[in-house]
Amino acid sequence: MRFGKNRYSRITEDDGTARDKVTRIQHLGELSLAGRSEDNPKYEVIACIGGRGFGVRREDMKKMILATRGKVFTAKTLNQLIECTRLREFKVK
């Protein structure tokens, strides 16, 4: 189910398997680079995950980290989301 969509963000939530989620995130990562260099993607791919699936499926977690360029957050690290992503550009000083 999509909750929001614009040129800056897309938020999705589903109960799919870890493998399914990784495939979708990898696809978004590829789309972000379409016609662009790795240091200048169209948009930033960020994953916020929960559950035990990714702890069990270490290879899938590796793929997700590579596809998001390290921007994978959990409930414990969610407080770092703004400072570790381009969202910091929108922070009021």
MARFIKE-52082 format. One record per residue: x, y, z of N, C-alpha, C in turn; residue number from 0. Coordinates in nm, 4 decimals. Atoms other than C-alpha are relative to their C-alpha. Layout:
BEGIN
+----------+----------+----------+----------+----------+----------+----------+----------+----------+-----+
|   n.east |  n.north |     n.up |  ca.east | ca.north |    ca.up |   c.east |  c.north |     c.up | num |
+----------+----------+----------+----------+----------+----------+----------+----------+----------+-----+
|        X |        Y |        Z |        X |        Y |        Z |        X |        Y |        Z | NUM |
...
+----------+----------+----------+----------+----------+----------+----------+----------+----------+-----+
% end
This chain:
BEGIN
+----------+----------+----------+----------+----------+----------+----------+----------+----------+-----+
|   n.east |  n.north |     n.up |  ca.east | ca.north |    ca.up |   c.east |  c.north |     c.up | num |
+----------+----------+----------+----------+----------+----------+----------+----------+----------+-----+
|   0.0833 |  -0.1161 |   0.0000 |   0.0000 |   0.0000 |   0.0000 |   0.0889 |   0.1238 |   0.0000 |   0 |
|  -0.0770 |  -0.1237 |   0.0058 |   0.1422 |   0.3394 |  -0.0941 |  -0.0725 |   0.1059 |   0.0807 |   1 |
|   0.0588 |  -0.1040 |  -0.0828 |   0.0839 |   0.6156 |   0.1584 |   0.0268 |   0.1381 |  -0.0558 |   2 |
|  -0.0312 |  -0.1309 |   0.0538 |   0.2489 |   0.9036 |  -0.0224 |   0.0898 |  -0.0137 |  -0.1202 |   3 |
|  -0.0859 |   0.0068 |   0.1181 |   0.4108 |   0.9767 |  -0.3531 |   0.0130 |   0.1400 |  -0.0571 |   4 |
|  -0.0293 |  -0.1214 |   0.0745 |   0.5738 |   1.2800 |  -0.5056 |   0.1395 |  -0.0152 |  -0.0570 |   5 |
|  -0.1309 |   0.0179 |   0.0624 |   0.8981 |   1.3497 |  -0.6810 |   0.1114 |  -0.0151 |   0.1012 |   6 |
|  -0.1026 |   0.0093 |  -0.1034 |   1.0845 |   1.3521 |  -0.3502 |  -0.0090 |  -0.1259 |   0.0852 |   7 |
|   0.0108 |   0.1144 |  -0.0900 |   0.9477 |   1.0539 |  -0.1623 |  -0.1035 |  -0.1011 |  -0.0473 |   8 |
|   0.0977 |   0.1068 |   0.0188 |   0.7668 |   0.7270 |  -0.1835 |   0.0095 |  -0.0860 |   0.1247 |   9 |
|   0.0039 |   0.0789 |  -0.1219 |   0.6619 |   0.5480 |   0.1291 |  -0.0878 |  -0.1208 |  -0.0268 |  10 |
|   0.0798 |   0.1212 |   0.0170 |   0.5476 |   0.1884 |   0.1155 |   0.0113 |  -0.0847 |   0.1252 |  11 |
|  -0.0015 |   0.0949 |  -0.1102 |   0.4605 |  -0.0716 |   0.3725 |  -0.0640 |  -0.1284 |  -0.0509 |  12 |
|   0.0605 |   0.1273 |   0.0372 |   0.3994 |  -0.4389 |   0.3142 |   0.0497 |  -0.1090 |   0.0920 |  13 |
|  -0.0368 |   0.1139 |  -0.0828 |   0.4208 |  -0.7742 |   0.4808 |   0.0738 |  -0.1066 |  -0.0795 |  14 |
|  -0.0713 |   0.0955 |   0.0838 |   0.6308 |  -0.9377 |   0.2086 |   0.1231 |  -0.0549 |   0.0701 |  15 |
|  -0.1199 |   0.0609 |  -0.0561 |   0.9389 |  -1.1467 |   0.2698 |   0.1183 |   0.0951 |  -0.0146 |  16 |
|  -0.1219 |  -0.0803 |   0.0093 |   1.2817 |  -0.9976 |   0.3224 |   0.0538 |  -0.0014 |  -0.1426 |  17 |
|  -0.0506 |   0.0124 |   0.1368 |   1.3830 |  -1.1267 |  -0.0210 |  -0.0784 |   0.0890 |  -0.0962 |  18 |
|   0.0824 |  -0.0855 |   0.0860 |   1.0884 |  -0.9491 |  -0.1886 |   0.0336 |   0.1471 |   0.0189 |  19 |
|  -0.0316 |  -0.1403 |  -0.0290 |   1.1723 |  -0.6215 |  -0.0163 |   0.1342 |   0.0390 |  -0.0597 |  20 |
|  -0.1324 |  -0.0293 |   0.0551 |   1.5363 |  -0.6410 |  -0.1190 |  -0.0079 |   0.0176 |  -0.1505 |  21 |
|   0.0142 |  -0.0110 |   0.1456 |   1.4386 |  -0.6964 |  -0.4814 |  -0.0582 |   0.1353 |  -0.0374 |  22 |
|   0.0602 |  -0.1304 |   0.0294 |   1.2175 |  -0.3860 |  -0.4765 |   0.0967 |   0.1140 |   0.0282 |  23 |
|  -0.0962 |  -0.1056 |  -0.0347 |   1.4844 |  -0.1755 |  -0.3048 |   0.1134 |   0.0032 |  -0.1016 |  24 |
|  -0.1039 |   0.0038 |   0.1025 |   1.7484 |  -0.2922 |  -0.5525 |  -0.0510 |   0.0654 |  -0.1285 |  25 |
|   0.0576 |  -0.0598 |   0.1205 |   1.5156 |  -0.1931 |  -0.8365 |  -0.0062 |   0.1523 |   0.0132 |  26 |
|   0.0022 |  -0.1449 |  -0.0225 |   1.4650 |   0.1530 |  -0.6861 |   0.1404 |   0.0586 |  -0.0094 |  27 |
|  -0.1383 |  -0.0454 |   0.0091 |   1.8416 |   0.1855 |  -0.6513 |   0.0478 |   0.0103 |  -0.1439 |  28 |
|  -0.0358 |  -0.0028 |   0.1424 |   1.8883 |   0.1010 |  -1.0186 |  -0.0696 |   0.1160 |  -0.0716 |  29 |
|   0.0740 |  -0.1102 |   0.0625 |   1.6171 |   0.3477 |  -1.1224 |   0.0581 |   0.1359 |   0.0387 |  30 |
|  -0.0565 |  -0.1280 |  -0.0449 |   1.7809 |   0.6229 |  -0.9170 |   0.1256 |   0.0372 |  -0.0778 |  31 |
|  -0.1236 |  -0.0242 |   0.0749 |   2.0940 |   0.5838 |  -1.1291 |  -0.0204 |   0.0053 |  -0.1510 |  32 |
|   0.0262 |   0.0048 |   0.1444 |   1.9264 |   0.5621 |  -1.4708 |   0.0533 |   0.1253 |  -0.0692 |  33 |
|  -0.0584 |  -0.1110 |   0.0742 |   2.1401 |   0.7799 |  -1.6947 |   0.0852 |   0.0925 |   0.0842 |  34 |
|  -0.0779 |  -0.0851 |  -0.0903 |   2.3386 |   0.9172 |  -1.4004 |   0.1183 |  -0.0762 |   0.0562 |  35 |
|  -0.1147 |   0.0638 |  -0.0641 |   2.6671 |   0.8523 |  -1.2277 |  -0.0374 |  -0.0373 |   0.1441 |  36 |
|   0.0287 |   0.0451 |  -0.1363 |   2.6795 |   0.6820 |  -0.8868 |   0.0072 |   0.1124 |   0.1021 |  37 |
|  -0.0095 |  -0.1108 |  -0.0955 |   2.7753 |   1.0088 |  -0.7166 |  -0.1058 |   0.1079 |  -0.0236 |  38 |
|   0.1046 |  -0.0972 |   0.0290 |   2.4760 |   1.1936 |  -0.8682 |  -0.1318 |  -0.0695 |  -0.0360 |  39 |
|   0.1254 |   0.0700 |   0.0310 |   2.1624 |   0.9757 |  -0.8410 |  -0.1169 |   0.0974 |  -0.0107 |  40 |
|   0.1212 |  -0.0820 |   0.0118 |   1.8172 |   1.1121 |  -0.9309 |  -0.0621 |   0.0238 |   0.1367 |  41 |
|   0.0559 |  -0.0091 |  -0.1339 |   1.7033 |   1.0426 |  -0.5762 |   0.0739 |  -0.0966 |   0.0914 |  42 |
|  -0.0660 |   0.0808 |  -0.1008 |   1.8236 |   0.8823 |  -0.2554 |  -0.0945 |  -0.1119 |   0.0441 |  43 |
|   0.0790 |   0.1144 |  -0.0451 |   1.7006 |   0.5352 |  -0.1629 |   0.0365 |  -0.0266 |   0.1459 |  44 |
|  -0.0177 |   0.0203 |  -0.1437 |   1.6520 |   0.4872 |   0.2115 |  -0.0924 |  -0.1135 |   0.0422 |  45 |
|   0.0840 |   0.1095 |  -0.0494 |   1.5247 |   0.1729 |   0.3851 |  -0.0109 |   0.0069 |   0.1514 |  46 |
|   0.0263 |   0.0121 |  -0.1432 |   1.3663 |   0.1557 |   0.7300 |  -0.0614 |  -0.1372 |   0.0193 |  47 |
|   0.0425 |   0.1392 |  -0.0095 |   1.3310 |  -0.2065 |   0.8313 |  -0.0249 |  -0.0416 |   0.1440 |  48 |
|   0.0259 |   0.0600 |  -0.1300 |   1.2031 |  -0.4130 |   1.1199 |  -0.0258 |  -0.1479 |  -0.0197 |  49 |
|   0.0248 |   0.1437 |   0.0094 |   1.1505 |  -0.7770 |   1.1980 |   0.1288 |  -0.0783 |  -0.0015 |  50 |
|  -0.1194 |   0.0850 |  -0.0088 |   1.3848 |  -1.0704 |   1.2153 |   0.0481 |  -0.0519 |  -0.1348 |  51 |
|  -0.0350 |   0.0546 |   0.1306 |   1.3924 |  -1.1559 |   0.8433 |   0.1375 |   0.0390 |  -0.0489 |  52 |
|  -0.1288 |  -0.0448 |   0.0511 |   1.6972 |  -0.9473 |   0.7648 |   0.1168 |  -0.0485 |   0.0851 |  53 |
|  -0.1054 |   0.0573 |  -0.0845 |   1.8951 |  -1.0788 |   1.0613 |   0.0321 |  -0.1418 |  -0.0398 |  54 |
|  -0.0165 |   0.1393 |   0.0427 |   1.8446 |  -1.4297 |   0.9303 |   0.0584 |  -0.0065 |  -0.1404 |  55 |
|  -0.0417 |   0.0012 |   0.1408 |   1.9041 |  -1.3455 |   0.5643 |   0.1114 |   0.1020 |  -0.0213 |  56 |
|  -0.1136 |  -0.0935 |   0.0027 |   2.2473 |  -1.1831 |   0.5857 |   0.0366 |   0.0443 |  -0.1420 |  57 |
|  -0.0334 |  -0.0369 |   0.1385 |   2.3091 |  -1.1912 |   0.2083 |  -0.0983 |   0.1039 |  -0.0531 |  58 |
|   0.0988 |  -0.1001 |   0.0412 |   1.9838 |  -1.0005 |   0.1502 |   0.0287 |   0.1346 |   0.0653 |  59 |
|  -0.0345 |  -0.1243 |  -0.0693 |   2.0878 |  -0.7446 |   0.4100 |   0.1171 |   0.0682 |  -0.0697 |  60 |
|  -0.1151 |  -0.0549 |   0.0725 |   2.4176 |  -0.6985 |   0.2267 |  -0.0464 |   0.0682 |  -0.1284 |  61 |
|   0.0514 |  -0.0580 |   0.1249 |   2.2309 |  -0.6374 |  -0.1004 |  -0.0734 |   0.1306 |   0.0263 |  62 |
|   0.0740 |  -0.1212 |  -0.0326 |   2.0075 |  -0.3821 |   0.0683 |   0.0950 |   0.1144 |   0.0377 |  63 |
|  -0.0976 |  -0.1028 |  -0.0380 |   2.3022 |  -0.1954 |   0.2198 |   0.0680 |   0.0563 |  -0.1240 |  64 |
|  -0.0630 |  -0.0464 |   0.1244 |   2.4670 |  -0.1788 |  -0.1229 |  -0.0973 |   0.0835 |  -0.0835 |  65 |
|   0.0993 |  -0.0712 |   0.0819 |   2.1454 |  -0.0681 |  -0.2991 |  -0.0341 |   0.1375 |   0.0563 |  66 |
|   0.0332 |  -0.1282 |  -0.0631 |   2.0837 |   0.2116 |  -0.0465 |   0.1247 |   0.0829 |   0.0294 |  67 |
|  -0.1271 |  -0.0648 |  -0.0295 |   2.4499 |   0.3070 |  -0.0246 |   0.0173 |   0.0237 |   0.1504 |  68 |
|  -0.0179 |  -0.0022 |  -0.1451 |   2.4435 |   0.2313 |   0.3483 |  -0.1125 |   0.0644 |   0.0782 |  69 |
|   0.1079 |  -0.0716 |  -0.0684 |   2.1189 |   0.4085 |   0.4281 |  -0.1143 |  -0.0940 |   0.0358 |  70 |
|   0.0985 |   0.0939 |  -0.0525 |   1.9341 |   0.1301 |   0.6118 |  -0.0158 |   0.0303 |   0.1485 |  71 |
|   0.0263 |  -0.0382 |  -0.1379 |   1.7693 |   0.2222 |   0.9401 |  -0.0956 |  -0.0986 |   0.0649 |  72 |
|   0.0886 |   0.0828 |  -0.0813 |   1.5999 |   0.0250 |   1.2170 |  -0.0581 |   0.0892 |   0.1087 |  73 |
|   0.0571 |  -0.0783 |  -0.1097 |   1.3998 |   0.1377 |   1.5201 |   0.1102 |   0.0583 |   0.0886 |  74 |
|  -0.1102 |  -0.0479 |  -0.0843 |   1.7291 |   0.1710 |   1.7114 |   0.0796 |   0.1132 |  -0.0646 |  75 |
|  -0.0818 |  -0.1008 |   0.0683 |   1.8962 |   0.3887 |   1.4460 |  -0.0822 |   0.1075 |  -0.0702 |  76 |
|   0.0868 |  -0.0945 |   0.0685 |   1.5961 |   0.5864 |   1.3218 |   0.0310 |   0.1450 |   0.0372 |  77 |
|  -0.0346 |  -0.1358 |  -0.0417 |   1.7123 |   0.8896 |   1.5215 |   0.1145 |   0.0593 |  -0.0827 |  78 |
|  -0.1097 |  -0.0475 |   0.0842 |   2.0060 |   0.9167 |   1.2761 |  -0.0435 |   0.0271 |  -0.1441 |  79 |
|   0.0505 |  -0.0100 |   0.1367 |   1.7856 |   0.9274 |   0.9649 |   0.0243 |   0.1367 |  -0.0625 |  80 |
|  -0.0126 |  -0.1339 |   0.0594 |   1.7913 |   1.3045 |   0.9118 |   0.1453 |   0.0374 |  -0.0214 |  81 |
|  -0.1400 |  -0.0402 |   0.0119 |   2.1597 |   1.3621 |   0.9785 |   0.0796 |  -0.0836 |  -0.1000 |  82 |
|  -0.0753 |   0.0903 |   0.0878 |   2.2720 |   1.0657 |   0.7647 |  -0.0557 |  -0.0070 |  -0.1425 |  83 |
|   0.0584 |  -0.0009 |   0.1340 |   2.0608 |   1.1431 |   0.4569 |  -0.0122 |   0.1445 |  -0.0483 |  84 |
|   0.0184 |  -0.1345 |   0.0552 |   1.9844 |   1.4372 |   0.2310 |  -0.1146 |   0.0755 |   0.0667 |  85 |
|   0.1056 |  -0.0688 |  -0.0741 |   1.6892 |   1.5157 |   0.4560 |   0.0574 |   0.1122 |   0.0852 |  86 |
|  -0.0632 |  -0.1049 |  -0.0799 |   1.9380 |   1.7236 |   0.6572 |  -0.0007 |   0.1348 |  -0.0731 |  87 |
|   0.0054 |  -0.1245 |   0.0781 |   1.9220 |   1.9796 |   0.3727 |  -0.1268 |   0.0799 |   0.0288 |  88 |
|   0.1265 |  -0.0660 |  -0.0275 |   1.5652 |   2.0593 |   0.4813 |  -0.0151 |   0.0401 |   0.1470 |  89 |
|   0.0026 |  -0.0295 |  -0.1425 |   1.6495 |   2.1002 |   0.8495 |   0.0119 |   0.1509 |   0.0220 |  90 |
|  -0.0033 |  -0.1420 |  -0.0329 |   1.5781 |   2.4462 |   0.9863 |   0.1144 |   0.0240 |   0.0971 |  91 |
|  -0.1165 |  -0.0275 |  -0.0853 |   1.8860 |   2.5995 |   1.1410 |  -0.0338 |   0.0976 |   0.1093 |  92 |
+----------+----------+----------+----------+----------+----------+----------+----------+----------+-----+
% end
